[in-house]
Amino acid sequence: MEPQTSPKTIGVAQTLWLSFLVVLVLGFIQYSVLVNFAEAQMLKQPDADRTELLMGLQYDAMVVSLSEIFGGLIAGTMLVLFVFLRGIPVKPYFGLEPFLKRDLFNWFLVVVAITLVFTLMTWLISHEQSDFMLQVWQSCDNVLLLIFAIVIVAPFFEELLFRGFIFTGLRNSTLGTGGAIVMSSALWAIIHQQYGSFELIFVFLLGTVLAISRVASKSLYVPIILHMLNNLFAIVQIAMTAESVAK
């Protein structure tokens, strides 16, 4: 597949450097939220070990929720402003175009299929999944806030960055569409280090499917919705797991 071109594009180097900057800003915001919560805990427990507090709060649902919301909104706004200030039409560059319901339905079935296959493989090899989200769920006292962060904000920001900004920048280069699909999916998997290596394989495969769905539907909204549905399913699955553990 040949790379697509537009009157104004952003080169590969700039795409990757800005993406790295955005991820740094995201990390800084998330770390700031974590530190603020730790400092608040230290006021209540002056004798507590600060390092242990920081480690424990990484799994706190409120910290995770606020980190995702503030980080995603601020970092996502940075991306859009950068493209806008370069004089590039924002909607077509990110792929924020209308889509056919048929395309969304067909790709939803594909995501369901690979999720079922992965779940079956996990069961067959008796693989213990990462308990990151389980610990987050067990500490949750505001389910709606967690759902808003994980099901709405996180997928929208991540798709805007990886299947929107990064994908377009790479696709308009000599890498072309195929290279953009693989590289954007690999970069997306890299930022999910809270999961184990087996789960990262699924993240990469899911990213590849989401990128292909973006190409086939000509719309970023399709992978955004699919990503949201996938995260919603993950939360429901975690909730059911937590309930069975409690019993």
C-alpha positions in Angstrom: 0.0 0.0 0.0 1.3 3.4 -0.9 1.7 6.3 1.6 -1.0 8.9 1.4 0.0 12.5 1.0 -1.7 15.7 1.8 -0.9 19.4 1.0 0.7 19.8 4.5 2.2 17.0 6.5 4.4 16.5 9.5 7.7 14.6 8.9 8.6 11.4 10.7 11.2 12.9 12.9 8.9 15.7 14.1 6.0 13.2 14.6 8.1 10.9 16.8 9.7 13.8 18.8 6.4 15.5 19.5 4.8 12.2 20.4 7.7 11.5 22.8 7.2 15.0 24.3 3.5 14.4 24.7 4.1 11.1 26.4 6.6 12.8 28.7 4.0 15.5 29.6 1.5 12.7 30.2 3.9 10.9 32.5 4.7 14.1 34.3 1.0 14.8 35.0 0.4 11.3 36.1 3.4 11.4 38.4 2.3 14.8 39.8 -1.1 13.3 40.7 0.6 10.4 42.4 2.9 12.6 44.4 0.1 14.9 45.5 -1.9 11.9 46.8 1.2 10.6 48.6 1.9 14.0 50.2 -1.8 14.1 51.4 -1.3 10.6 52.9 1.9 11.7 54.6 0.1 14.4 56.4 -2.3 11.8 57.9 0.5 9.3 58.5 3.7 11.2 59.2 5.6 8.0 60.0 4.6 6.2 56.8 7.3 5.3 54.3 7.0 7.7 51.3 8.4 5.1 48.8 5.9 2.5 50.0 3.1 5.0 49.7 4.1 5.9 46.1 4.3 2.2 45.2 0.9 1.4 46.7 -0.9 4.5 45.2 0.0 3.3 41.7 -2.8 0.8 42.1 -5.3 3.3 43.7 -8.4 3.7 41.6 -8.7 7.4 42.3 -5.1 8.1 41.4 -5.4 6.1 38.2 -8.6 7.8 37.3 -7.5 11.4 37.8 -4.1 10.6 36.2 -5.8 9.3 33.1 -8.3 12.2 32.9 -6.0 15.1 33.5 -3.1 13.5 31.5 -5.3 12.5 28.6 -7.1 15.8 28.3 -4.0 18.0 28.5 -1.7 15.8 26.3 -4.5 15.4 23.8 -5.1 19.1 23.6 -1.3 19.5 23.0 -1.5 17.3 20.0 -4.5 19.0 18.4 -3.0 22.5 19.0 0.3 21.5 17.4 -1.4 20.3 14.2 -3.7 23.4 14.2 -0.8 25.8 14.7 1.0 24.3 11.8 -1.9 25.3 9.6 -3.0 21.7 8.9 -6.7 20.9 8.9 -7.2 19.0 12.2 -10.1 16.7 11.4 -8.7 15.1 8.2 -5.1 14.8 9.6 -6.3 12.8 12.6 -8.9 11.0 10.6 -11.9 12.4 12.5 -14.3 11.6 9.6 -17.7 10.1 9.4 -17.9 6.3 9.1 -20.3 3.6 8.1 -22.1 1.6 10.8 -21.5 -1.5 8.8 -17.7 -1.0 9.1 -18.0 -0.5 12.9 -20.0 -3.6 13.3 -17.7 -5.7 11.1 -14.6 -4.6 13.0 -16.3 -5.1 16.3 -16.8 -8.7 15.4 -13.1 -9.0 14.6 -12.1 -7.5 18.0 -14.5 -9.9 19.7 -13.0 -12.8 17.8 -9.4 -12.0 18.8 -10.4 -11.3 22.4 -12.1 -14.7 22.6 -9.1 -16.5 21.0 -6.7 -14.7 23.5 -9.0 -15.6 26.4 -9.1 -19.2 25.3 -5.3 -19.3 24.9 -4.9 -17.8 28.4 -7.1 -20.5 29.9 -5.4 -23.4 27.9 -1.9 -22.5 29.1 -3.2 -21.6 32.6 -1.6 -18.2 32.3 -2.1 -15.9 35.3 -3.0 -12.5 34.0 -1.5 -9.3 35.4 -3.4 -8.2 38.5 -2.8 -4.5 37.9 -6.5 -3.7 37.0 -7.7 -6.1 39.7 -5.9 -4.2 42.4 -7.2 -0.9 40.9 -10.8 -2.2 40.9 -10.5 -3.5 44.5 -9.5 0.0 45.6 -12.3 1.7 43.7 -14.9 3.7 45.6 -16.1 5.8 42.6 -16.9 3.4 39.7 -18.3 6.1 37.4 -15.1 8.1 37.6 -13.0 5.0 36.9 -15.2 4.1 33.9 -15.0 7.7 32.6 -11.2 7.6 32.8 -10.6 4.1 31.4 -13.5 3.7 29.0 -13.8 7.3 27.6 -10.7 9.4 28.2 -7.9 6.9 27.9 -9.1 5.3 24.6 -9.9 8.7 23.0 -6.4 10.1 23.9 -4.5 6.9 22.9 -6.3 6.6 19.6 -5.7 10.3 18.9 -2.0 9.8 19.5 -1.3 6.4 18.1 -3.9 5.8 15.4 -4.3 9.5 14.7 -1.1 11.6 15.0 1.6 9.0 14.9 -0.1 6.8 12.3 -0.6 9.7 9.9 2.9 11.0 10.3 4.4 7.6 9.6 1.9 6.8 6.8 2.9 9.9 4.9 6.6 8.8 5.0 8.4 6.1 3.1 7.2 3.6 5.7 3.8 3.7 4.0 0.6 2.2 5.5 2.0 -1.2 6.4 4.9 0.3 8.3 2.7 2.8 10.0 0.4 0.0 11.2 3.2 -2.1 12.6 5.2 0.8 14.2 2.2 2.6 15.8 1.0 -0.7 17.2 4.5 -1.5 18.6 4.8 1.9 20.2 1.3 1.5 21.7 2.3 -1.8 23.3 5.4 -0.3 24.7 3.5 2.2 26.9 1.5 -0.6 28.5 4.3 -1.9 30.7 1.9 -2.3 33.6 1.0 -5.6 31.9 2.9 -8.8 31.5 4.7 -9.9 28.3 1.9 -12.3 27.4 -0.7 -9.5 27.6 1.5 -7.2 25.6 1.2 -9.6 22.7 -2.5 -9.1 22.8 -2.1 -5.3 23.1 0.1 -5.3 19.9 -2.4 -7.5 18.0 -5.3 -5.4 19.1 -3.4 -2.2 18.1 -2.8 -3.8 14.7 -6.5 -4.5 14.2 -7.4 -1.0 15.4 -5.0 0.5 12.9 -6.3 -1.6 10.0 -9.9 -0.7 11.0 -8.9 3.0 10.8 -7.5 2.5 7.3 -10.5 0.4 6.1 -13.1 2.7 7.5 -11.2 5.9 6.7 -12.2 7.1 10.2 -10.5 7.3 13.6 -13.8 7.1 15.2 -14.0 3.4 14.5 -10.9 2.4 16.5 -11.9 4.9 19.2 -15.2 3.2 19.7 -13.7 -0.3 19.4 -11.1 0.7 22.0 -13.8 2.0 24.3 -15.8 -1.2 24.0 -12.7 -3.3 24.6 -11.9 -1.4 27.8 -15.5 -1.7 29.0 -15.3 -5.4 28.5 -12.1 -5.5 30.4 -13.6 -3.7 33.4 -16.6 -6.0 33.4 -14.3 -9.0 33.3 -12.2 -7.5 36.2 -15.4 -6.8 38.2 -16.5 -10.4 37.8 -13.1 -11.7 38.7 -13.0 -9.6 41.8 -16.4 -10.9 42.8 -15.4 -14.5 42.4 -12.2 -13.8 44.4 -14.2 -12.2 47.2 -16.4 -15.4 47.4 
